[in-house]
Amino acid sequence: MSRVFLSYSREDVDTAKQLADHISQAGHDVWWDRHLHGGSRFVAEIDKALKEAEAVVVLWSETSVQSAWVQDEAAEGRDSGRLVPVSLRSAKPPLGFRQFHTIDLGNDNPAAVGELAEAIARTCGSAGQTDEPGTSESAKGPARTSICVLPFVNMSGEAEQEYFSDGISEDIITDLSKVSALSIVARNTAFAFKGQTVDVKDVAKTLGVSHVLEGSVRKAGNRVRITAQLIDGAAGDHVWADRYDRDLTDIFEIQDEISKAIVDALKVKLLPKEKSAIEHRGTSNVDAYNLYLMARQQWTSGTFGHIRRDEAIVRLCRQSTLLDPNYADAWALMGLAQLELRFWHGKDEDALDAAQRALAVNPNMPEALCIQARYLEEEGQGDEALRQVRAALEINPESWEVNREAARMLFRHGNIGDAIPYFEKAASLMDGDWHNPSMLITCYNSTGDEAALHRVAKLALDRAESAIAKDPTNGPALAVGASALCMFGDEQRARDWVGRALLLDPDNLSMRYNLACSMARELGDPNGAIETLQPFFEKVNSPMHIRHLEVDPDLDPVRDEPRFNQMLAAAKQRLGMPMAAE
């Protein structure tokens, strides 16, 4: 029995189910994400199933060709010689996949189903074989060594230095991901092991990787000590290990040396452009880099929607750019925080200027393109905004910010089904992200996918509880947790969390909005939902938030309430929006 991985877009779930049945009847073991169970580490499970499969069947459709998630899975199959592409309704595969023969299922075409079965059999039959006469290297696809970079341990003795060790780990993951001969486990999957005592061989087996990199960072004053060891995942033996005791000013050289040492130890080829990409750090100023890492930690783990978090990021990034005016990453991150300050908190911040400064240094800065897209959408140029986001996705389909913005834009346009893969991708890229799982609760509630709803509700609750454990005053996390609790029928606890959130952070508009959604949809409290929304309607200053509200199915239970419509009309009039929904 051969193992087959099935990749598809949510809109094609019915066809995927039929094909899964056909493939199973042909004697294969089919894995698709219906096998995920509540509470699972879904990214790790998908990654493991994808690596173990002998054939990767990808369903190309009008929606899946736009999905970064499907493209990633297809790339894994392509690069390992296991890709079996299928076209639904004659959809053309995206660039990078058109050189492969694609089976066109068409409409009611039994012959195509038979062709698919034969293609799977051929692919599975050749899996793992080498040096077969008449089989070219290009046909087999290049073999890639797979590595999980575990988060480096902070040995500084100061918890506040964690941002630095995490930043080093993330940069090494990014560097190694630029080497085409290597397959690197995503940051979120690797960081799921943070703080745990793990057996490297168990990690390798769980994730299906050949090697594991682990290490530690000790930062004290102007000195830094970094240890790193590359371990064979099967044998548990050290392939390479080293220790670096340097001045902090040498941090970039240390990172370069670690990446290149791993490449040398594995005897893989480093292309000239890959060497150049690894050596490019965005800045040569260590102090600017340190400030950026501090700001990045606030961005990824701070309280979403809290004004102090966004103001801190802007201060840190502004100082970073004063030290290095050509630090594009810092300009882009500043712009992202300024977006929140402008459109959620009503502050007179110009995020567009920061985005343009970033793009002047690096025209291919995807996060800066997203900032421009948000301004375009606010100005009513939706098509151009979507073009900018698509360009950003082409540049970096692994960006949390880009996937989040693509998902939110599609949601605001009423394309909930199209938004799901990008919300899923964003949720998979950031281990502390509870906002995107909460959006998936809304999406799967709307589509009626009970299994997926249970999965994302569990994910949202786990992450919200983790955030609340670190900061019991985190109102937005309490709001998301309340929504997730409703999915499990724990209404009393959900109501308790709603009350706590309103007491702790009453001025947080995004939190109020999320609480109102839970009250309207799950708790059967339309009056409470409207009361909670009143400050939102009175203070919201972004037409996009109103557009989001107008398409959000969570608020359908209160749309016919006179007071709701009066407040909506007043907010639209204040913002100069047309009174009829667009």
ROBADO-383554 format. One line per 8 residues: number of its first residue (from 1); their letters; for each residue x negated, y negated, z of C-alpha. Coordinates in nm, 3 decimals, always signed. Layout:
# ROBADO-383554
NUM) a) X/Y/Z ~ ...
//
This chain:
# ROBADO-383554
1) msrvflsy) +0.000/+0.000/+0.000 ~ -0.150/-0.335/-0.109 ~ -0.114/-0.662/+0.080 ~ +0.046/-0.950/-0.113 ~ +0.073/-1.311/+0.006 ~ +0.368/-1.508/-0.138 ~ +0.336/-1.888/-0.164 ~ +0.635/-2.105/-0.257
9) sredvdta) +0.817/-2.434/-0.202 ~ +1.110/-2.449/+0.039 ~ +1.349/-2.533/-0.247 ~ +1.264/-2.198/-0.406 ~ +1.331/-1.985/-0.097 ~ +1.613/-1.786/-0.262 ~ +1.392/-1.690/-0.557 ~ +1.104/-1.615/-0.318
17) kqladhis) +1.325/-1.376/-0.124 ~ +1.430/-1.192/-0.441 ~ +1.070/-1.161/-0.558 ~ +0.958/-1.044/-0.214 ~ +1.219/-0.769/-0.237 ~ +1.101/-0.669/-0.588 ~ +0.736/-0.663/-0.482 ~ +0.820/-0.454/-0.175
25) qaghdvww) +1.015/-0.208/-0.389 ~ +0.704/-0.172/-0.605 ~ +0.524/-0.036/-0.298 ~ +0.341/-0.344/-0.170 ~ +0.334/-0.505/+0.174 ~ +0.456/-0.862/+0.117 ~ +0.371/-1.142/+0.361 ~ +0.558/-1.469/+0.339
33) drhlhggs) +0.634/-1.722/+0.610 ~ +0.961/-1.552/+0.703 ~ +0.729/-1.325/+0.904 ~ +0.640/-1.612/+1.138 ~ +0.798/-1.588/+1.480 ~ +0.885/-1.852/+1.737 ~ +0.590/-1.960/+1.945 ~ +0.331/-1.835/+1.700
41) rfvaeidk) +0.027/-2.034/+1.599 ~ +0.173/-2.060/+1.255 ~ -0.132/-2.218/+1.089 ~ -0.363/-1.946/+1.220 ~ -0.118/-1.673/+1.116 ~ -0.084/-1.815/+0.764 ~ -0.461/-1.852/+0.734 ~ -0.516/-1.495/+0.852
49) alkeaeav) -0.249/-1.349/+0.620 ~ -0.389/-1.543/+0.325 ~ -0.742/-1.416/+0.385 ~ -0.629/-1.054/+0.429 ~ -0.415/-1.045/+0.115 ~ -0.535/-0.859/-0.192 ~ -0.318/-1.069/-0.422 ~ -0.185/-1.425/-0.382
57) vvlwsets) +0.140/-1.473/-0.574 ~ +0.218/-1.843/-0.624 ~ +0.558/-1.964/-0.744 ~ +0.508/-2.283/-0.947 ~ +0.819/-2.499/-0.972 ~ +0.896/-2.870/-1.008 ~ +0.869/-2.907/-0.631 ~ +0.584/-2.670/-0.553
65) vqsawvqd) +0.344/-2.833/-0.803 ~ +0.371/-3.145/-0.583 ~ +0.310/-2.952/-0.261 ~ -0.038/-2.987/-0.112 ~ +0.042/-2.682/+0.102 ~ +0.115/-2.458/-0.200 ~ -0.184/-2.596/-0.391 ~ -0.414/-2.512/-0.099
73) eaaegrds) -0.290/-2.153/-0.087 ~ -0.318/-2.126/-0.466 ~ -0.675/-2.258/-0.453 ~ -0.766/-1.989/-0.201 ~ -0.632/-1.726/-0.440 ~ -0.799/-1.883/-0.742 ~ -1.142/-1.919/-0.582 ~ -1.142/-1.558/-0.461
81) grlvpvsl) -1.009/-1.405/-0.784 ~ -0.676/-1.299/-0.627 ~ -0.437/-1.551/-0.789 ~ -0.120/-1.424/-0.959 ~ +0.065/-1.738/-1.080 ~ +0.437/-1.737/-1.163 ~ +0.631/-2.017/-1.332 ~ +0.992/-2.084/-1.233
89) rsakpplg) +1.210/-2.254/-1.493 ~ +0.902/-2.299/-1.718 ~ +0.731/-2.536/-1.473 ~ +0.377/-2.631/-1.574 ~ +0.110/-2.553/-1.310 ~ -0.088/-2.851/-1.173 ~ -0.433/-2.942/-1.298 ~ -0.692/-2.690/-1.191
97) frqfhtid) -0.459/-2.393/-1.243 ~ -0.359/-2.420/-1.609 ~ -0.644/-2.201/-1.736 ~ -0.480/-1.893/-1.580 ~ -0.218/-1.685/-1.757 ~ +0.109/-1.767/-1.582 ~ +0.408/-1.533/-1.582 ~ +0.723/-1.723/-1.681
105) lgndnpaa) +1.021/-1.575/-1.499 ~ +1.266/-1.788/-1.695 ~ +1.631/-1.701/-1.642 ~ +1.730/-1.340/-1.582 ~ +1.415/-1.197/-1.739 ~ +1.364/-0.840/-1.609 ~ +1.058/-0.797/-1.832 ~ +0.883/-1.080/-1.651
113) vgelaeai) +0.945/-0.910/-1.317 ~ +0.781/-0.598/-1.455 ~ +0.488/-0.802/-1.583 ~ +0.451/-0.950/-1.234 ~ +0.440/-0.602/-1.080 ~ +0.168/-0.498/-1.327 ~ -0.034/-0.815/-1.261 ~ -0.019/-0.754/-0.885
121) artcgsag) -0.126/-0.394/-0.932 ~ -0.423/-0.497/-1.146 ~ -0.528/-0.769/-0.901 ~ -0.499/-0.545/-0.598 ~ -0.677/-0.265/-0.777 ~ -0.979/-0.486/-0.840 ~ -0.985/-0.642/-0.492 ~ -1.313/-0.578/-0.317
129) qtdepgts) -1.478/-0.417/-0.622 ~ -1.812/-0.549/-0.741 ~ -2.033/-0.494/-1.043 ~ -1.751/-0.331/-1.239 ~ -1.860/-0.284/-1.603 ~ -1.702/-0.538/-1.832 ~ -1.589/-0.769/-1.550 ~ -1.742/-1.114/-1.563
137) esakgpar) -1.828/-1.322/-1.258 ~ -1.578/-1.588/-1.366 ~ -1.302/-1.330/-1.387 ~ -1.372/-1.201/-1.039 ~ -1.400/-1.553/-0.897 ~ -1.681/-1.674/-0.672 ~ -1.711/-1.508/-0.333 ~ -1.713/-1.763/-0.050
145) tsicvlpf) -1.848/-1.724/+0.300 ~ -1.585/-1.824/+0.556 ~ -1.665/-2.015/+0.876 ~ -1.471/-2.135/+1.178 ~ -1.633/-2.435/+1.348 ~ -1.520/-2.420/+1.711 ~ -1.492/-2.758/+1.887 ~ -1.828/-2.839/+2.043
153) vnmsgeae) -1.819/-2.842/+2.423 ~ -1.862/-3.177/+2.597 ~ -2.152/-3.121/+2.840 ~ -2.188/-3.486/+2.941 ~ -2.012/-3.438/+3.274 ~ -1.778/-3.722/+3.184 ~ -1.433/-3.646/+3.045 ~ -1.423/-3.984/+2.870
161) qeyfsdgi) -1.707/-3.866/+2.645 ~ -1.483/-3.599/+2.489 ~ -1.411/-3.828/+2.193 ~ -1.778/-3.803/+2.096 ~ -1.810/-3.423/+2.103 ~ -1.478/-3.390/+1.917 ~ -1.597/-3.640/+1.658 ~ -1.920/-3.447/+1.602
169) sediitdl) -1.722/-3.123/+1.556 ~ -1.483/-3.284/+1.310 ~ -1.767/-3.434/+1.107 ~ -1.942/-3.098/+1.077 ~ -1.614/-2.939/+0.961 ~ -1.581/-3.216/+0.703 ~ -1.942/-3.177/+0.588 ~ -1.921/-2.800/+0.544
177) skvsalsi) -1.587/-2.833/+0.365 ~ -1.770/-3.023/+0.091 ~ -1.975/-2.713/+0.005 ~ -1.789/-2.524/-0.266 ~ -1.955/-2.192/-0.176 ~ -1.807/-2.204/+0.176 ~ -1.451/-2.161/+0.303 ~ -1.400/-2.360/+0.624
185) varntafa) -1.112/-2.306/+0.865 ~ -0.899/-2.618/+0.903 ~ -0.970/-2.851/+1.194 ~ -0.635/-2.789/+1.359 ~ -0.675/-2.411/+1.354 ~ -1.026/-2.435/+1.501 ~ -0.921/-2.685/+1.769 ~ -0.647/-2.449/+1.887
193) fkgqtvdv) -0.932/-2.272/+2.071 ~ -1.048/-2.589/+2.248 ~ -1.098/-2.548/+2.621 ~ -1.071/-2.169/+2.602 ~ -1.333/-1.908/+2.683 ~ -1.330/-1.697/+2.369 ~ -1.508/-1.396/+2.229 ~ -1.655/-1.500/+1.895
201) kdvaktlg) -1.581/-1.161/+1.740 ~ -1.216/-1.194/+1.844 ~ -1.199/-1.539/+1.686 ~ -1.350/-1.406/+1.364 ~ -1.109/-1.114/+1.356 ~ -0.805/-1.331/+1.433 ~ -0.884/-1.583/+1.161 ~ -1.036/-1.340/+0.912
209) vshvlegs) -1.367/-1.530/+0.888 ~ -1.718/-1.395/+0.845 ~ -1.896/-1.647/+1.070 ~ -1.831/-1.873/+1.368 ~ -2.021/-2.190/+1.457 ~ -2.018/-2.301/+1.820 ~ -2.215/-2.558/+2.012 ~ -2.231/-2.828/+2.276
217) vrkagnrv) -2.296/-3.202/+2.300 ~ -2.456/-3.388/+2.590 ~ -2.460/-3.766/+2.556 ~ -2.639/-3.971/+2.821 ~ -2.730/-4.334/+2.765 ~ -2.924/-4.360/+2.439 ~ -3.009/-3.990/+2.426 ~ -2.810/-3.701/+2.284
225) ritaqlid) -2.867/-3.326/+2.301 ~ -2.680/-3.103/+2.057 ~ -2.704/-2.725/+2.050 ~ -2.551/-2.518/+1.773 ~ -2.546/-2.150/+1.684 ~ -2.404/-1.971/+1.381 ~ -2.282/-1.623/+1.469 ~ -2.198/-1.324/+1.251
233) gaagdhvw) -1.831/-1.261/+1.325 ~ -1.849/-0.885/+1.280 ~ -2.174/-0.802/+1.459 ~ -2.178/-1.089/+1.708 ~ -2.544/-1.160/+1.624 ~ -2.697/-1.504/+1.586 ~ -2.766/-1.593/+1.223 ~ -2.912/-1.930/+1.316
241) adrydrdl) -2.947/-2.144/+1.628 ~ -3.120/-2.468/+1.717 ~ -3.130/-2.749/+1.974 ~ -3.172/-3.118/+1.898 ~ -3.299/-3.364/+2.163 ~ -3.299/-3.705/+1.999 ~ -3.222/-4.070/+2.038 ~ -2.859/-4.151/+1.971
249) tdifeiqd) -2.971/-4.344/+1.664 ~ -3.062/-4.008/+1.506 ~ -2.708/-3.868/+1.531 ~ -2.647/-3.882/+1.155 ~ -2.972/-3.703/+1.080 ~ -2.881/-3.432/+1.332 ~ -2.545/-3.374/+1.163 ~ -2.714/-3.352/+0.822
257) eiskaivd) -2.973/-3.110/+0.955 ~ -2.709/-2.882/+1.110 ~ -2.505/-2.865/+0.789 ~ -2.810/-2.800/+0.572 ~ -2.950/-2.541/+0.816 ~ -2.622/-2.348/+0.795 ~ -2.629/-2.362/+0.417 ~ -2.990/-2.235/+0.417
265) alkvkllp) -2.917/-1.962/+0.672 ~ -2.628/-1.830/+0.463 ~ -2.835/-1.856/+0.143 ~ -2.562/-2.038/-0.047 ~ -2.621/-2.291/-0.320 ~ -2.580/-2.659/-0.238 ~ -2.502/-2.862/-0.549 ~ -2.662/-3.209/-0.584
273) keksaieh) -2.327/-3.388/-0.554 ~ -2.247/-3.181/-0.244 ~ -2.580/-3.276/-0.085 ~ -2.505/-3.641/-0.154 ~ -2.152/-3.608/-0.013 ~ -2.281/-3.455/+0.311 ~ -2.536/-3.732/+0.357 ~ -2.276/-4.005/+0.308
281) rgtsnvda) -2.153/-4.111/+0.652 ~ -1.966/-4.432/+0.573 ~ -2.197/-4.624/+0.807 ~ -2.558/-4.613/+0.921 ~ -2.478/-4.811/+1.236 ~ -2.452/-4.575/+1.533 ~ -2.270/-4.829/+1.751 ~ -2.010/-4.888/+1.479
289) ynlylmar) -1.968/-4.512/+1.444 ~ -1.926/-4.469/+1.821 ~ -1.652/-4.736/+1.832 ~ -1.478/-4.573/+1.537 ~ -1.475/-4.234/+1.714 ~ -1.320/-4.398/+2.021 ~ -1.052/-4.559/+1.804 ~ -0.990/-4.234/+1.621
297) qqwtsgtf) -0.932/-4.053/+1.950 ~ -0.670/-4.314/+2.044 ~ -0.505/-4.270/+1.705 ~ -0.482/-3.892/+1.729 ~ -0.410/-3.842/+2.098 ~ -0.266/-4.170/+2.228 ~ +0.100/-4.243/+2.296 ~ +0.272/-4.278/+1.959
305) ghirrdea) +0.479/-4.594/+1.937 ~ +0.309/-4.759/+2.236 ~ +0.185/-5.110/+2.166 ~ -0.120/-5.078/+2.393 ~ -0.246/-4.781/+2.196 ~ -0.227/-4.966/+1.863 ~ -0.378/-5.285/+2.004 ~ -0.671/-5.085/+2.145
313) ivrlcrqs) -0.736/-4.925/+1.806 ~ -0.738/-5.264/+1.633 ~ -0.981/-5.407/+1.891 ~ -1.219/-5.111/+1.860 ~ -1.211/-5.107/+1.481 ~ -1.251/-5.484/+1.457 ~ -1.564/-5.460/+1.669 ~ -1.685/-5.170/+1.455
321) tlldpnya) -1.640/-5.369/+1.134 ~ -1.821/-5.667/+1.288 ~ -2.120/-5.439/+1.337 ~ -2.083/-5.297/+0.985 ~ -1.858/-5.498/+0.749 ~ -1.882/-5.218/+0.490 ~ -1.744/-4.943/+0.716 ~ -1.442/-4.840/+0.506
329) dawalmgl) -1.317/-4.578/+0.753 ~ -1.295/-4.834/+1.031 ~ -1.114/-5.084/+0.807 ~ -0.862/-4.819/+0.705 ~ -0.795/-4.706/+1.062 ~ -0.752/-5.067/+1.170 ~ -0.496/-5.110/+0.893 ~ -0.301/-4.802/+1.002
337) aqlelrfw) -0.272/-4.937/+1.357 ~ -0.180/-5.281/+1.226 ~ +0.102/-5.121/+1.028 ~ +0.249/-4.994/+1.355 ~ +0.204/-5.331/+1.523 ~ +0.369/-5.515/+1.237 ~ +0.660/-5.288/+1.152 ~ +0.738/-5.138/+1.495
345) hgkdedal) +0.635/-5.412/+1.735 ~ +0.699/-5.725/+1.527 ~ +0.342/-5.854/+1.560 ~ +0.194/-6.087/+1.301 ~ -0.069/-5.841/+1.181 ~ -0.190/-5.817/+0.821 ~ -0.261/-5.450/+0.758 ~ -0.285/-5.514/+0.385
353) daaqrala) -0.602/-5.720/+0.428 ~ -0.773/-5.433/+0.615 ~ -0.662/-5.187/+0.346 ~ -0.805/-5.404/+0.072 ~ -1.133/-5.443/+0.260 ~ -1.153/-5.063/+0.284 ~ -1.075/-5.016/-0.086 ~ -1.332/-5.278/-0.185
361) vnpnmpea) -1.597/-5.055/-0.027 ~ -1.441/-4.721/-0.122 ~ -1.176/-4.732/-0.399 ~ -1.090/-4.370/-0.317 ~ -0.990/-4.426/+0.046 ~ -0.656/-4.238/+0.063 ~ -0.540/-4.385/+0.396 ~ -0.585/-4.737/+0.259
369) lciqaryl) -0.370/-4.645/-0.042 ~ -0.098/-4.537/+0.201 ~ -0.107/-4.877/+0.369 ~ -0.061/-5.044/+0.031 ~ +0.223/-4.802/-0.044 ~ +0.404/-4.903/+0.276 ~ +0.390/-5.270/+0.182 ~ +0.514/-5.193/-0.168
377) eeegqgde) +0.805/-4.994/-0.027 ~ +0.895/-5.274/+0.214 ~ +0.907/-5.505/-0.088 ~ +1.145/-5.274/-0.273 ~ +0.888/-5.127/-0.514 ~ +0.965/-4.766/-0.430 ~ +0.837/-4.611/-0.753 ~ +0.500/-4.782/-0.730
385) alrqvraa) +0.476/-4.692/-0.361 ~ +0.534/-4.326/-0.443 ~ +0.268/-4.343/-0.715 ~ +0.017/-4.474/-0.461 ~ +0.096/-4.195/-0.217 ~ +0.063/-3.932/-0.488 ~ -0.276/-4.078/-0.580 ~ -0.377/-4.055/-0.214
393) leinpesw) -0.270/-3.689/-0.205 ~ -0.480/-3.617/-0.513 ~ -0.785/-3.767/-0.340 ~ -0.741/-3.582/-0.012 ~ -0.456/-3.333/+0.032 ~ -0.601/-3.252/+0.377 ~ -0.542/-3.598/+0.523 ~ -0.299/-3.606/+0.815
401) evnreaar) -0.211/-3.969/+0.749 ~ -0.146/-3.912/+0.378 ~ +0.077/-3.607/+0.430 ~ +0.266/-3.787/+0.705 ~ +0.328/-4.091/+0.486 ~ +0.431/-3.878/+0.187 ~ +0.680/-3.689/+0.405 ~ +0.828/-4.001/+0.561
409) mlfrhgni) +0.862/-4.174/+0.225 ~ +1.041/-3.877/+0.069 ~ +1.267/-3.853/+0.376 ~ +1.356/-4.222/+0.353 ~ +1.449/-4.171/-0.010 ~ +1.689/-3.896/+0.095 ~ +1.474/-3.611/-0.039 ~ +1.466/-3.408/+0.280
417) gdaipyfe) +1.382/-3.077/+0.111 ~ +1.088/-3.234/-0.074 ~ +0.962/-3.388/+0.250 ~ +0.942/-3.057/+0.439 ~ +0.611/-2.924/+0.294 ~ +0.436/-3.252/+0.377 ~ +0.575/-3.264/+0.731 ~ +0.459/-2.901/+0.767
425) kaaslmdg) +0.115/-2.985/+0.634 ~ +0.079/-3.288/+0.861 ~ +0.186/-3.083/+1.163 ~ -0.077/-2.823/+1.075 ~ -0.360/-3.075/+1.051 ~ -0.342/-3.229/+1.399 ~ -0.321/-3.007/+1.705 ~ -0.175/-3.280/+1.927
433) dwhnpsml) +0.084/-3.397/+1.672 ~ +0.435/-3.360/+1.814 ~ +0.598/-3.626/+1.595 ~ +0.593/-3.433/+1.268 ~ +0.726/-3.110/+1.427 ~ +1.013/-3.321/+1.564 ~ +1.086/-3.445/+1.212 ~ +1.091/-3.084/+1.098
441) itcynstg) +1.361/-3.013/+1.357 ~ +1.577/-3.268/+1.177 ~ +1.488/-3.127/+0.834 ~ +1.558/-2.762/+0.917 ~ +1.876/-2.858/+1.103 ~ +1.987/-3.020/+0.780 ~ +1.894/-2.726/+0.554 ~ +2.030/-2.462/+0.793
449) deaalhrv) +1.704/-2.265/+0.813 ~ +1.745/-2.113/+1.161 ~ +1.417/-1.920/+1.169 ~ +1.212/-2.222/+1.069 ~ +1.410/-2.442/+1.309 ~ +1.326/-2.214/+1.601 ~ +0.959/-2.210/+1.503 ~ +0.915/-2.588/+1.477
457) aklaldra) +1.123/-2.653/+1.790 ~ +0.888/-2.426/+1.986 ~ +0.588/-2.604/+1.835 ~ +0.731/-2.948/+1.917 ~ +0.813/-2.845/+2.274 ~ +0.468/-2.692/+2.334 ~ +0.290/-3.002/+2.209 ~ +0.523/-3.243/+2.392
465) esaiakdp) +0.473/-3.055/+2.719 ~ +0.095/-3.067/+2.668 ~ +0.109/-3.444/+2.610 ~ +0.331/-3.496/+2.915 ~ +0.095/-3.289/+3.131 ~ -0.185/-3.531/+3.038 ~ +0.035/-3.840/+3.078 ~ +0.366/-3.798/+3.264
473) tngpalav) +0.468/-4.151/+3.154 ~ +0.458/-4.061/+2.783 ~ +0.814/-4.159/+2.690 ~ +0.796/-4.070/+2.318 ~ +0.673/-3.719/+2.403 ~ +0.963/-3.683/+2.650 ~ +1.202/-3.783/+2.371 ~ +1.062/-3.521/+2.135
481) gasalcmf) +1.065/-3.261/+2.412 ~ +1.431/-3.341/+2.483 ~ +1.518/-3.280/+2.119 ~ +1.333/-2.947/+2.122 ~ +1.496/-2.839/+2.448 ~ +1.836/-2.889/+2.287 ~ +1.739/-2.633/+2.023 ~ +1.702/-2.375/+2.299
489) gdeqrard) +2.027/-2.466/+2.473 ~ +1.860/-2.626/+2.776 ~ +2.082/-2.935/+2.772 ~ +2.047/-3.022/+3.140 ~ +1.669/-3.042/+3.122 ~ +1.700/-3.235/+2.795 ~ +1.928/-3.492/+2.964 ~ +1.679/-3.525/+3.248
497) wvgralll) +1.401/-3.599/+3.000 ~ +1.618/-3.854/+2.817 ~ +1.675/-4.040/+3.143 ~ +1.307/-4.030/+3.238 ~ +1.199/-4.160/+2.897 ~ +1.436/-4.459/+2.912 ~ +1.315/-4.549/+3.260 ~ +0.946/-4.517/+3.175
505) dpdnlsmr) +0.929/-4.687/+2.835 ~ +1.252/-4.882/+2.767 ~ +1.096/-5.114/+2.508 ~ +0.966/-4.838/+2.278 ~ +1.193/-4.862/+1.973 ~ +1.080/-4.542/+1.802 ~ +1.142/-4.352/+2.127 ~ +1.490/-4.505/+2.159
513) ynlacsma) +1.569/-4.402/+1.804 ~ +1.466/-4.040/+1.867 ~ +1.661/-4.026/+2.192 ~ +1.973/-4.156/+2.016 ~ +1.938/-3.882/+1.753 ~ +1.941/-3.612/+2.022 ~ +2.236/-3.772/+2.201 ~ +2.438/-3.794/+1.882
521) relgdpng) +2.350/-3.458/+1.732 ~ +2.301/-3.214/+2.017 ~ +2.420/-3.365/+2.343 ~ +2.760/-3.479/+2.215 ~ +2.720/-3.828/+2.359 ~ +2.806/-4.079/+2.082 ~ +2.852/-4.368/+2.326 ~ +2.514/-4.299/+2.485
529) aietlqpf) +2.354/-4.283/+2.142 ~ +2.499/-4.619/+2.041 ~ +2.398/-4.781/+2.372 ~ +2.044/-4.649/+2.327 ~ +2.029/-4.781/+1.970 ~ +2.139/-5.134/+2.057 ~ +1.787/-5.270/+2.130 ~ +1.664/-5.091/+1.818
537) fekvnspm) +1.916/-5.273/+1.600 ~ +1.844/-5.605/+1.771 ~ +1.463/-5.590/+1.739 ~ +1.377/-5.369/+1.441 ~ +1.195/-5.577/+1.178 ~ +1.136/-5.329/+0.897 ~ +1.391/-5.255/+0.624 ~ +1.230/-4.910/+0.592
545) hirhlevd) +1.341/-4.816/+0.942 ~ +1.696/-4.908/+0.846 ~ +1.667/-4.704/+0.526 ~ +1.546/-4.410/+0.734 ~ +1.843/-4.448/+0.969 ~ +2.088/-4.458/+0.679 ~ +1.979/-4.118/+0.544 ~ +1.900/-3.946/+0.875
553) pdldpvrd) +2.148/-3.656/+0.919 ~ +2.093/-3.665/+1.296 ~ +2.307/-3.979/+1.316 ~ +2.596/-3.850/+1.106 ~ +2.812/-3.795/+1.420 ~ +2.819/-4.172/+1.491 ~ +2.841/-4.317/+1.141 ~ +3.215/-4.375/+1.163
561) eprfnqml) +3.193/-4.548/+1.500 ~ +3.291/-4.919/+1.460 ~ +3.025/-5.046/+1.702 ~ +2.751/-4.851/+1.520 ~ +2.852/-5.004/+1.189 ~ +2.876/-5.353/+1.338 ~ +2.521/-5.330/+1.476 ~ +2.395/-5.184/+1.148
569) aaakqrlg) +2.553/-5.465/+0.948 ~ +2.407/-5.730/+1.181 ~ +2.058/-5.579/+1.153 ~ +2.076/-5.563/+0.773 ~ +2.196/-5.922/+0.755 ~ +1.909/-6.035/+0.979 ~ +1.659/-5.850/+0.758 ~ +1.811/-5.977/+0.433
577) mpmaae) +1.912/-5.632/+0.316 ~ +2.208/-5.556/+0.086 ~ +2.514/-5.467/+0.288 ~ +2.596/-5.158/+0.077 ~ +2.363/-4.861/+0.131 ~ +2.123/-4.815/-0.158
//
